[in-house]
């Protein structure tokens, strides 16, 4: 049996996966993993606001602004 990969779910932040994975979309098509600052660590969007979904782009660090009253 392969050892389990560590997966860390950060509150209002990314889902961090440490180790090689085979990432696929809902239809089973492979999703290429972009180069990363930390090889072997994948960060998936956990806030739903990333413009690079399914990957985290750091948008969770930005404040959520209330709608303008125009």
C-alpha positions in Angstrom: 0.0 0.0 0.0 1.3 3.5 -0.9 1.7 5.9 2.0 -1.0 8.5 2.3 -0.3 12.0 0.9 -0.6 14.8 3.4 -3.5 17.1 2.5 -3.9 20.3 4.5 -7.2 22.3 4.3 -6.5 25.9 5.5 -9.4 28.0 6.8 -10.4 30.4 4.0 -7.3 29.5 2.1 -5.8 26.8 -0.2 -6.0 23.1 0.0 -2.4 22.0 0.1 -1.3 18.6 -1.3 2.2 17.4 -0.7 3.4 14.9 -3.2 2.8 13.8 -6.8 -0.9 13.5 -7.8 -2.8 12.8 -11.0 -5.2 15.7 -11.2 -8.3 15.4 -13.4 -11.4 17.4 -14.1 -15.0 16.2 -13.6 -14.9 14.4 -17.0 -11.7 12.6 -16.3 -9.4 14.8 -18.4 -6.0 15.4 -17.1 -5.2 18.9 -15.7 -1.6 20.0 -16.1 0.0 21.2 -12.9 1.8 24.6 -13.4 5.3 25.1 -12.1 5.4 26.1 -8.5 7.6 27.9 -6.1 7.7 24.7 -4.0 8.2 21.5 -6.1 6.0 18.6 -5.0 3.4 20.9 -3.4 0.1 21.7 -5.1 -2.2 24.4 -3.8 -5.8 24.1 -4.9 -8.3 26.9 -4.4 -10.3 26.6 -1.2 -12.1 30.0 -1.2 -13.7 29.8 -4.7 -12.4 33.2 -5.7 -9.2 32.2 -7.6 -8.9 33.3 -11.2 -6.7 30.3 -11.9 -9.0 27.6 -10.5 -8.6 24.8 -9.6 -5.3 26.3 -8.4 -4.9 28.9 -5.7 -3.7 32.3 -6.9 -3.7 34.0 -3.4 -7.0 35.8 -3.9 -8.1 34.6 -0.5 -5.6 37.1 1.0 -7.6 40.0 -0.6 -10.3 41.6 1.4 -13.9 41.0 0.3 -15.3 44.5 -0.5 -19.0 45.2 0.1 -21.0 46.0 -3.1 -21.0 49.7 -4.0 -24.2 51.7 -3.5 -24.2 53.2 -7.0 
